[in-house]
Structures are given as structure tokens and as C-alpha cells.
Amino acid sequence: MAQKFEIEYIDNTTEEITITIFDSVQAEKYLRAHGLGTIQESSVQASAFMIYSNLRRNNRTAGKDFETWLQNVTNINLINDDDADNPLA
């Protein structure tokens, strides 16, 4: 199942995205290149970079680099779609 996230920004705006395998691979590359360990060891940073990768690929980062974009994020929430799969829940 694809992972969906809601991103909350310091200006109180939000947006939702769905992570792809490409985004996960980009996060692995980023962590490795910066000596930050594996996705399991740096799960928060990995999740943030997966989201950033998706947004950048879709031209939704306003040209900001990862660190600058991340400074504007207040929260990242995993959206649980379990109930959507089970309409009786």
C-alpha cells in the first residue's frame, strides 16, 4: 500500500502527497551520501526527504533546497487509509 502524508507548514497551510518507490530510493541515496545511516536508522529524516523528493519532482517546492524547505515544515502526518479499505469500519 502506498504511503500518504499530510504536510503542515509554519504558515498553517497543508498539503497531501503519496510517496512512490522513486521517492524512497531518493531518500536512501540522500541518507547514504550524507552519512546519515539507513531509512530505519534515520526514519524521520528519510520520511522528510521522501516527501521533499515527491514535491520537488512535481514542482511544488518553489525552488527551495531540502534544508530550506524543511525549515518551513511544522509537522508531517501519516494518513491512515485503513478505514477507506473497509467501508464498514
KOLTILUM-560149 format. One record per residue (C-alpha): x, y, z; residue number from 1. Coordinates in Angstrom, 1 decimal. Example, Ala and Ser with C-alpha at 12.3 -4.5 7.8 and 13.67 -1.06 7.14 Angstrom:
2
+--------+--------+--------+-----+
|     xx |     yy |     zz |   k |
+--------+--------+--------+-----+
|   12.3 |   -4.5 |    7.8 |   1 |
|   13.7 |   -1.1 |    7.1 |   2 |
+--------+--------+--------+-----+
# end
This chain:
89
+--------+--------+--------+-----+
|     xx |     yy |     zz |   k |
+--------+--------+--------+-----+
|    0.0 |    0.0 |    0.0 |   1 |
|    1.3 |    3.5 |   -0.9 |   2 |
|    2.1 |    5.8 |    1.9 |   3 |
|    0.2 |    9.0 |    2.1 |   4 |
|    1.3 |   12.0 |    4.1 |   5 |
|   -0.1 |   15.4 |    5.1 |   6 |
|    2.5 |   18.1 |    5.5 |   7 |
|    1.8 |   21.1 |    7.7 |   8 |
|    3.7 |   24.3 |    7.2 |   9 |
|    4.5 |   27.3 |    9.5 |  10 |
|    2.1 |   29.4 |    7.6 |  11 |
|   -0.7 |   27.0 |    8.6 |  12 |
|   -1.1 |   25.6 |    5.0 |  13 |
|   -1.3 |   21.9 |    4.4 |  14 |
|   -0.9 |   19.5 |    1.5 |  15 |
|   -1.2 |   15.8 |    0.9 |  16 |
|    1.1 |   13.6 |   -1.2 |  17 |
|    1.5 |    9.9 |   -1.9 |  18 |
|    5.1 |    8.6 |   -1.8 |  19 |
|    6.4 |    6.5 |   -4.7 |  20 |
|    9.2 |    3.9 |   -4.8 |  21 |
|   11.3 |    6.6 |   -6.6 |  22 |
|   10.9 |    8.9 |   -3.6 |  23 |
|   12.1 |    6.1 |   -1.3 |  24 |
|   15.1 |    5.4 |   -3.5 |  25 |
|   16.0 |    9.2 |   -3.5 |  26 |
|   15.8 |    9.2 |    0.3 |  27 |
|   18.2 |    6.2 |    0.5 |  28 |
|   20.6 |    8.0 |   -1.8 |  29 |
|   20.4 |   11.2 |    0.3 |  30 |
|   21.0 |    9.4 |    3.6 |  31 |
|   23.9 |    7.4 |    2.2 |  32 |
|   25.5 |   10.5 |    0.5 |  33 |
|   25.3 |   12.4 |    3.8 |  34 |
|   26.4 |    9.6 |    6.1 |  35 |
|   23.1 |    9.6 |    7.9 |  36 |
|   22.6 |    5.8 |    8.0 |  37 |
|   19.7 |    3.8 |    6.7 |  38 |
|   16.0 |    4.6 |    6.4 |  39 |
|   15.4 |    2.5 |    9.5 |  40 |
|   18.1 |    4.4 |   11.5 |  41 |
|   17.0 |    7.9 |   10.4 |  42 |
|   13.3 |    7.4 |    9.8 |  43 |
|   12.2 |   11.0 |   10.4 |  44 |
|   14.8 |   12.4 |    8.1 |  45 |
|   14.1 |    9.7 |    5.5 |  46 |
|   10.4 |   10.4 |    5.5 |  47 |
|   11.0 |   14.1 |    5.2 |  48 |
|   13.3 |   13.6 |    2.2 |  49 |
|   10.8 |   11.2 |    0.6 |  50 |
|    8.2 |   13.9 |    0.8 |  51 |
|   10.6 |   16.6 |   -0.4 |  52 |
|   11.6 |   14.4 |   -3.3 |  53 |
|    8.0 |   13.9 |   -4.3 |  54 |
|    7.2 |   17.6 |   -4.0 |  55 |
|   10.4 |   18.7 |   -5.9 |  56 |
|    9.6 |   16.2 |   -8.7 |  57 |
|    6.1 |   17.7 |   -9.0 |  58 |
|    7.5 |   21.3 |   -9.0 |  59 |
|    5.9 |   22.1 |   -5.6 |  60 |
|    9.0 |   23.2 |   -3.6 |  61 |
|    9.2 |   26.8 |   -5.0 |  62 |
|   12.9 |   26.0 |   -5.9 |  63 |
|   13.9 |   25.5 |   -2.2 |  64 |
|   16.6 |   23.1 |   -1.3 |  65 |
|   15.8 |   20.4 |    1.2 |  66 |
|   17.1 |   22.2 |    4.3 |  67 |
|   15.3 |   25.4 |    3.4 |  68 |
|   12.0 |   23.6 |    2.7 |  69 |
|   12.3 |   21.6 |    5.9 |  70 |
|   12.7 |   24.7 |    8.0 |  71 |
|    9.1 |   25.6 |    6.9 |  72 |
|    7.6 |   22.3 |    7.9 |  73 |
|    5.9 |   22.1 |   11.4 |  74 |
|    4.5 |   18.5 |   11.2 |  75 |
|    4.3 |   15.5 |    8.9 |  76 |
|    1.4 |   13.1 |    9.5 |  77 |
|    1.0 |    9.6 |    8.0 |  78 |
|   -2.5 |    9.4 |    6.7 |  79 |
|   -4.1 |    6.1 |    7.7 |  80 |
|   -6.3 |    4.8 |    4.9 |  81 |
|   -7.3 |    1.6 |    6.6 |  82 |
|  -10.8 |    2.8 |    7.0 |  83 |
|  -11.1 |    3.6 |    3.3 |  84 |
|  -10.3 |   -0.1 |    2.5 |  85 |
|  -13.1 |   -1.2 |    4.9 |  86 |
|  -16.3 |    0.8 |    4.3 |  87 |
|  -17.9 |   -1.0 |    7.3 |  88 |
|  -15.4 |    0.2 |    9.8 |  89 |
+--------+--------+--------+-----+
# end
